[in-house]
């Protein structure tokens, strides 16, 4: 017996590398949600059943000749991922030498927040992108189960041993990463873009603490088949939520913030004939075809997004306060996402030295100059206004937790700073609520759920497709109006108009979140 034991040989194939999960703020798993089935072919028991082997190969897509050769030469089990239907067919064939393992697929096409989570290397299951890469050492805790075949010195199966599962060393305990993401809100924003087939991004931020509760970029990808997306001209692997874009009229919120901080009682009236001449350049207003807005005051100016009004106001104010306000509200700077190791664009704010004449001020004031920002930055800008002028540090990663859900290590960077006066924030909110109630953002209306405030944007890019201008569409807002809970930035590539492409999505998302009490 001792002699037999000493002659044992073990050939193992890994069946599962246990890995910590990403979980949402309520403990709902974002990874390992989908049941998987693995077919196990046991060569030592299949060598006399080659007709059955051929049938199996055809069902599961294996190369018949290569599989038959492996079965003849080796005892190492062959593993193949299959679906429920295939398992049912194979199980009914009653073939000795096959079995099935139940497992969980870490990712599938329905996985939420793919751009944030990232993906694994196919070969060794190591994180190579996104949070999977950033937290590889925490998530990969070394526990591996394997399927072994035990043979004697003649390579024959040992009686009573044969094929068996070997449990890995479980000395190191599984750890999960809790995010600030809310699974249900994440699902809501992804569905909103998916069902419309739109390219763009949505970010939802908790107004009161700076937590990102949802962020998505579309189109997205299958994390299990990254190679097929590498040369896709729609760039599904590109995370638009943290990329920088022209802002269009969303920038007018910054103009107003700068003016109110300098002059809290500002209430000028300007004339809008449908355009404004600045030097040798004519800047058109959306009212150009109708002959202008005429005499217009500040409430109507933001509600109707009057270019003439804001250019006049910016020329009176000057470039310096406007550019300074960009910095104050986070444009041109990394957000808290960078502190958590997440790649993001900084955006761009023209230096004062580049603003050489009144025409440059005019261009910047309506968001058509060299000003770029990310959807994350714009969600945070709106959150700061909705929060009464208090700017929170942004977080999307919360902490490391053990299998009981208890916090092991905190990963959040918490800070608050007043950047706008309460008076400024209150005036901005009142004007933004006018945009939704009587202005360009009517399609963002949430009157049945406490109301909302926001601003539309339609940004010219200077690019063309088939002779037509590419115009990026924005809507940035908050809800509910009286006690803001969430800010939302919606960016639609080539959406033409923020009021028609992005505002209805805001209304849909807001209604869904409020109706479910999320």
C-alpha positions, 0 to 999 in steps of 0.5 A: 500500500505504501509502495502504491501511494509513493507511486501516485501522480497528480495532474491538476487543472485550475477550475476556479481562482477565487477573487473578491467582488466589487459590491455597490453601496448596499452590498449588491454584487456587481461581479460574479452575478451570473451562474456558469456551467463547466463541462468536464471531460475525463480522458481516462474514462473516454478513451473507449468512447470515441464516437461519443467524444465526436458528438460532444465536440460537435455540440460544444465547438471543440476541434474533433481531432485535437480533442481525440488526440489529447484524450488518447495521450493525457489524463488531464481533464479538459474543461469547456464552458457551456450553457444550460441547454447544452448541459441538458442535452449532454446529461441526457446522453448518459456518457460515462466520463463527463461531469459538470461544475457549477460556478459563477461568471465574473462578467457578462454583457449585462455587467454594470459599470464596465468602464469603471470595473475594467477587465481581467487577462483571459489567461491568468485572470489578473486585472489589467484594466480599471479597478480590477487592475488597481485593486488586484492585490486586494481582490486576488487572495490566492485561493484556488480550487483545482480538478486533479487526476490521481494515477499510479506509476503506469498512468492508470487511475488509482482505484477510489481516487481518480478524478477529484476536486482539490480545495485550495488553501483558504488561510487568506480570507476573501476581501471585497471592494465596496463602491459608492455606486448604487446598482439600481441607479446604475442600471437605470442610467445604462438602460436609458442610453441603451434603449435609445442606442445613443453614444455618450455618458451619464454621471449621477452624484450624491449632492450632499457628500460627493459620492458618485452613485452611477456613471456609465459610458456607451457604447460598452463592451463584453469584458470576456472578449476585449480583442474584438473591440480594439479597432472598433471605430465607435470606441466602445472601450473609451470611457466618455464619463471621464473624457473632456468635451466642449460645454456649450451653454452649460458654461453660462452657469459659470458666468453667473456664478462669477458675476454673483460672487462679484455683485450679488445684486446683479440684475441687468437688462440687455437687448437681444436683436438675435445677435451681438456684434463684437469687433469684426465678429457676429455672434448669433443667438438661438432667437436669430431667426425670430428677430431676437429676444428683445429686451431681456432680463436675467431670469429669461436670459438663462431660461432661454439661453440667450447668447446676446445677454451672456456675452454682454454680461461677460464683456461687462465682467471681464475674463479674469473672474470667469476663468477664476470661477472655472478653477474654483468649480473644478474645471481644468483640475483633476477630481477625487477620482484621480486620488483613487487611481482612476484615469480621467481628463483634467479638462481645459481652461484657457489661460488669461494670456490667451484671451486677447480681445473682446471676441475671445471673452464672448466666445468663452462666455457661451462655452464655445471657446477653449474650455473643455470639461468632463461629465464627472466635472459637470455633475460635480459643478451642479452638485456644488450649486445644489449643495448651497455652494459647498464642494465635496471631494468626489469618491467612487471607491468606498472601502475594503470589506470582509465576507461579513461586510465589515469595513477592513480599510477605508478608501474614501478621501472626504473633504468639504469646502465652501466655494460659493456664497449661499446667496450665489448658490440660491440665485443660481438654483432659482434660475436653473429651476426656471430653465426647466419650468419655462425654458429650454429644459422643459423636457427635463420637468420633474414636477410630479417628483419634487421638481428640478433645476438644470441647464441645457447645452449644445456645443459646436465641435468644429467637426462635420459628418457628411457636411453637417456640423457635429453638435454635442448635447448636454443637460446638467441638473439636480433634483428634487428642487427643494431638497436636492439629493442628486446631480446628473450630467448627461452628455450625448455625442452628436446629439444636436440639442441638449433640450431635446436629446439630453433633457428627456433622459434626465426626466426619465432617470429622475422619475425612476430614482424618485419613484423607487425611493433610491 
